[in-house]
Amino acid sequence: MNKLFLGLAIVAGSLAFAQETQTTTTTITTVNKEKEPIRFGIKAGATSAYFSQQKLSANNQKIGFNAGAFVNIPLSKQISLQPEVLYNQLGAKSVLSSSEVTTGATTVKRQSDFKTTLNYISVPLMVQFKPVDNFYFEAGPEFSYFINGKNKGETTVTSTTAGVTTTQRESTSETIDKDNINKFNFGLGIGLGYYFTPNLGINARYVNSLTKIDNNRPAAENNNRAFQLGLNYKF
């Protein structure tokens, strides 16, 4: 009888161990399935940029674009690392002067605008946190290298007499001397995004540069600021 009980105990213990091993294996398999694979992708969008010394307004926003590639590396179900390489247009726009003079029946309006375009190769390194499926927050550093830039000015003179309006425009353009600009730019970015499908998503990001734009030491501190809005596509 004792041998029978001993045999039954051994069999029961073996079955319990086998069941526990199977449950553990199933749990590990489930966790592995929940973690997404590494995926490559491309992205593109619009950039609204301005300089730190300017007050944020619609008048000083320089509209450009950014485009490039990225790789999304999941570290867990909710956290992933996303390095990117982007062609990135920054800069600013400003109204240098604006005036309106009326003499008799004639009104003359004069406005001078100035636009600066700074082109960079940027490498953001974003850490993304996904609280729910398809939606994420992100933050991380951005390293950029200055390629080239241009200053453009435009003066518009509008004359109105007896309801008849004539407009004249005068434009100027000059290439920015690379020696006057810091080659490397460091910034911090924060943003959020949402994927409509497993492949296609939208992303919004704000980047605050900490590096002075001008390479001349006596110059006042002036940094890049940029809002980015665009689409992501994962392969």
C-alpha positions in Angstrom: 0.0 0.0 0.0 2.8 2.4 0.9 4.5 1.6 -2.4 1.2 2.5 -4.2 0.9 5.8 -2.4 4.5 6.6 -3.2 4.0 5.8 -6.8 0.9 8.0 -7.0 2.8 10.8 -5.3 5.6 10.6 -7.8 3.2 10.6 -10.8 1.2 13.6 -9.3 4.4 15.5 -8.7 5.6 14.8 -12.3 2.3 16.0 -13.7 2.3 19.2 -11.6 5.9 20.0 -12.7 5.0 19.4 -16.3 2.0 21.7 -16.0 4.0 24.4 -14.3 6.7 24.2 -17.0 4.1 24.4 -19.7 2.5 27.4 -18.1 5.8 29.2 -17.7 6.7 28.5 -21.4 3.3 29.8 -22.5 3.7 33.0 -20.4 7.2 33.6 -21.9 5.8 33.0 -25.4 3.0 35.4 -24.8 5.4 38.1 -23.6 7.6 37.6 -26.6 4.6 38.0 -28.9 3.5 41.2 -27.2 6.9 42.8 -27.8 7.0 44.2 -31.4 9.9 43.5 -33.7 12.5 46.1 -34.9 11.0 48.1 -37.8 12.5 50.6 -40.3 10.5 53.5 -41.7 10.5 56.9 -43.4 9.0 60.2 -42.4 8.3 63.7 -43.8 6.5 66.8 -42.7 6.4 70.6 -42.3 8.5 72.6 -39.9 7.6 76.0 -38.4 10.7 77.6 -37.1 11.8 80.8 -35.4 14.6 82.3 -33.3 14.7 82.4 -29.5 15.0 86.2 -29.4 11.7 86.6 -31.3 8.3 86.6 -29.7 6.3 83.6 -30.9 3.7 84.8 -33.5 2.5 83.9 -37.0 4.5 86.8 -38.5 7.9 85.3 -37.6 7.3 81.7 -38.4 9.6 80.3 -41.2 7.8 77.4 -42.9 10.1 74.6 -44.2 10.2 70.9 -44.2 11.9 67.8 -42.8 12.3 64.4 -44.3 14.3 61.3 -43.6 14.4 57.7 -42.2 14.2 56.0 -38.8 14.4 52.7 -37.0 12.1 51.8 -34.2 13.7 49.5 -31.6 11.2 48.1 -28.9 12.9 47.7 -25.5 9.6 46.4 -24.0 5.9 46.4 -24.7 5.6 50.1 -23.8 9.1 51.6 -24.3 11.1 51.9 -27.6 14.1 53.7 -28.9 13.9 55.6 -32.2 17.0 57.0 -33.9 16.3 59.2 -36.9 18.3 60.9 -39.7 16.6 63.9 -41.2 17.2 66.7 -43.6 15.9 69.6 -41.5 15.0 73.2 -42.5 15.2 75.8 -39.7 15.4 79.6 -39.6 13.0 82.5 -39.0 11.0 85.2 -40.7 10.6 88.8 -39.5 9.1 92.1 -40.6 11.9 94.7 -40.6 9.7 97.7 -41.2 6.1 98.5 -42.1 4.6 101.9 -42.9 1.6 103.6 -44.4 1.5 107.2 -45.7 -1.5 109.0 -47.2 -1.0 112.1 -49.4 -4.2 113.5 -50.9 -6.0 110.7 -52.6 -3.0 108.4 -52.7 -2.1 105.8 -50.0 1.3 104.2 -50.0 2.0 101.1 -48.0 5.6 99.8 -47.6 6.7 96.6 -45.9 10.1 94.9 -45.8 10.3 91.3 -44.8 13.4 89.3 -44.0 13.7 85.5 -44.1 16.6 83.3 -43.0 16.8 79.6 -44.0 19.2 77.3 -42.2 19.6 73.7 -43.5 20.8 70.9 -41.2 21.3 67.2 -41.1 19.7 66.2 -37.8 19.9 63.0 -35.8 17.2 62.8 -33.2 17.4 60.0 -30.6 13.9 59.7 -29.2 12.7 57.5 -26.3 9.1 56.6 -26.9 6.6 55.6 -24.2 3.3 53.9 -25.3 0.6 54.0 -22.6 -2.0 52.5 -24.9 -1.9 50.8 -28.3 -1.0 53.0 -31.2 -0.4 56.2 -29.1 2.9 57.3 -27.7 4.8 60.2 -26.1 8.5 60.8 -26.9 11.5 62.8 -25.7 15.2 62.9 -26.4 18.2 64.8 -27.7 18.8 66.0 -31.3 22.2 66.4 -32.8 22.5 68.5 -36.0 25.2 69.6 -38.5 24.8 72.8 -40.5 25.0 72.4 -44.3 24.2 75.8 -45.7 21.8 78.7 -45.5 20.4 81.8 -47.2 19.1 85.2 -46.3 16.3 86.7 -48.4 14.7 90.1 -48.2 11.7 91.5 -49.9 10.2 95.0 -50.0 6.6 95.4 -51.1 5.3 98.9 -52.0 1.5 99.2 -52.6 0.0 102.4 -54.0 -3.7 103.0 -54.0 -5.2 106.1 -55.8 -9.0 106.4 -56.5 -9.5 102.7 -55.9 -6.8 101.7 -58.3 -3.9 99.7 -56.7 -0.4 99.0 -58.0 2.2 96.8 -56.4 6.0 96.8 -56.8 8.3 94.2 -55.2 12.1 94.3 -54.8 13.9 91.2 -53.7 17.5 90.5 -52.4 19.2 87.2 -51.6 22.6 86.3 -50.2 24.3 83.0 -49.1 25.2 82.8 -45.5 28.9 82.5 -44.7 29.4 79.0 -43.1 32.2 80.4 -40.9 29.6 82.6 -39.1 27.4 79.7 -38.1 28.1 77.0 -35.5 28.5 73.7 -37.4 27.1 71.6 -34.6 23.7 72.2 -33.0 22.4 70.4 -30.0 18.7 70.4 -28.9 16.0 68.6 -26.9 12.8 67.4 -28.4 9.4 66.4 -27.0 6.4 65.1 -28.9 3.6 62.7 -29.3 2.3 60.5 -32.1 -0.5 58.1 -33.2 -0.6 55.2 -35.6 -3.8 54.9 -37.6 -2.7 51.5 -39.0 0.3 49.2 -38.1 2.2 51.1 -40.8 0.9 54.7 -41.1 1.1 57.3 -38.3 1.2 61.0 -37.5 3.8 62.8 -35.3 4.0 66.2 -33.7 7.3 67.4 -32.1 8.8 70.6 -30.6 12.6 71.0 -30.6 14.4 73.6 -28.4 18.0 74.1 -29.4 20.5 74.8 -26.7 23.4 75.8 -29.0 23.9 79.4 -30.1 23.4 79.8 -33.9 26.0 82.6 -34.4 29.7 81.5 -34.2 30.9 84.9 -33.2 31.4 85.0 -29.4 30.4 88.6 -28.8 27.0 88.0 -30.5 23.9 87.8 -28.4 22.4 84.4 -27.6 20.1 83.3 -30.4 18.9 79.7 -30.7 16.7 77.7 -33.1 13.1 76.8 -32.1 10.9 74.5 -34.2 7.5 72.9 -34.3 7.3 69.8 -36.6 4.2 68.0 -37.9 4.4 65.1 -40.3 3.6 61.5 -41.3 5.5 58.3 -40.4 5.5 55.1 -42.4 6.8 51.8 -41.0 7.8 49.0 -43.4 
